[in-house]
Amino acid sequence: MQPIHPVTPIWRTKTTLERQMPNLLKTACKVPRCPNLTEPGQSYCTEHKAQHAKRLDAQRGTAAERGYDSRWTKARNAYIRAHPLCAYCQHQADVVDHIIPHKGDKALFWDSDNWQSLCKKCHGVKTATEDGGFGHHG
């Protein structure tokens, strides 16, 4: 199976001007009645950023609750042995990625046709692209 490379939707691509001139304006924190401003490109001020991340992590559930248990570890190790190179850069793979995010769908989670081996760097870039940026801003 050929690796599927993420395609950036046209509405997510930046114009030349946006790439040349990053957003340097601070904006209001998303927390109601918070008087603080955010760093450019952020949604929450420094004070509320960690609280927001903790809240998201609590809603997400543990790795085991999301299906990453001993059964997954065995399947992942076997897949990495069979597909040792990153599907994007051909370096040593560290991660078995779900090509289409499963979002809790157990059938999609266990569908090995939806798996690809990636190195940590490529997996981080792919995940950040899917989630809208590093740190899940938005």
N, C-alpha and C positions, 0 to 999 in steps of 0.2 A: 504494500500500500504506500502510495506517495504521501509524504508529509504535507499537511495543509498549512500554508503560511497565512498568518493573519492579514487581512486586507483592511486597510483603513478606510472607513466610509468617507465619502466626499465631504459630508458635513463636519467631519472631525479633522480634516486637513487644515493646516494653517496657511494663511496667505504669506507671501514673501514679506510683507510689512510686519505681520505678526511674528514671524521668525526673527526679523531683524530688530524689532522693538518690543521686548518683553513687557508685560503689564507691570509697570512700576508703581501703580497706585495701590495704596492700602484701602481696604474696604471694611465695612462694619462686620463684626463677628455675627455668626448666624444665631447665637444664643440670645433669646429675647431679653431686652433691657441691659445687655452687656455693653458697656461704654467703650470697650477696647477695639482697636483696629487690628486687622489681620496683616500678615506679611503678604506681599504680592503673590497672587495665584492660590492663596489659601482660603478656606471657608471659615475657619475658627481661629480665634486669637490663641496665643501661647498658653494662656490660663485654661482654656476650654478644649484645646486640641487633644490632650491626653485623656480627658474625661470622655470625649466623643469616641476615641479609639477603643477605650475600655467598654463602652456601651455597645459598640458594634461587635466586639469580640464576644461579649456575653450573649448576644442574640445569635451569634453564629454557631455556638455549641463547640464541644471539644472535638479533637480530631477523630476520636473513637466514635463519638455521636454522629459524625458526618460520614462514617463508613471506613475510616482509615485505621483498621484494627489489625490483628495478627494475620487474618486471612488476606487482607490487602498487602501486608508486608511480604508475604510469601509470593503472591501473584506479581507484585512489583519487582521483587528480586529476580524471579524467573524471566520477566519481560526484559529487564536490563541486561541479563546474561545473553538473551537471544538478540537484543538490539542495543549493543554497547555504545553506539555513537549518537551524538545529538543530531536530530533530524534537520536542524537549521545550519549549524556550523561544523558538524562532523568532529567535534571534540568529544572527550569522554562524557557520557551521559550520567547524570546523577538523579534525575527525576523522571517519573512516568507521568506525563501530562495527559489530561483529558482534552482532546482536540476541541470538542464541543463541550463547554462547561456543563456538568451534570446537574448542578443546582438541586441536589437531593434525589434525583431520579435514579433509583437503584439499577434499573435495566441499562441506562446509559452509563452509569458508573462502572458496571462490570462488563460492558461491551468492549472487548479488546481491540476491535476495529476502530474504536474511538480513542485509542491510546497512541502516544508517541513518546519516544525517549528524547529528553532534552537535557542540556547542561543547566546548572543553576542560573547562570547569567541569562541565557535565552528564555528560560522559563519565567524569570522575573520580568523581563521585557514583555513577553507575551501576556502575562497576567496583568501587568500594569496597563497595557494597551486595552485589554478587555474591560478592566475595571474603571477606566477613565483616568488613570494616572497613578503614580506612586503615592501611597498613603490613602488611596480611595477618596480623593477630594471630590467635592461636588455637593 
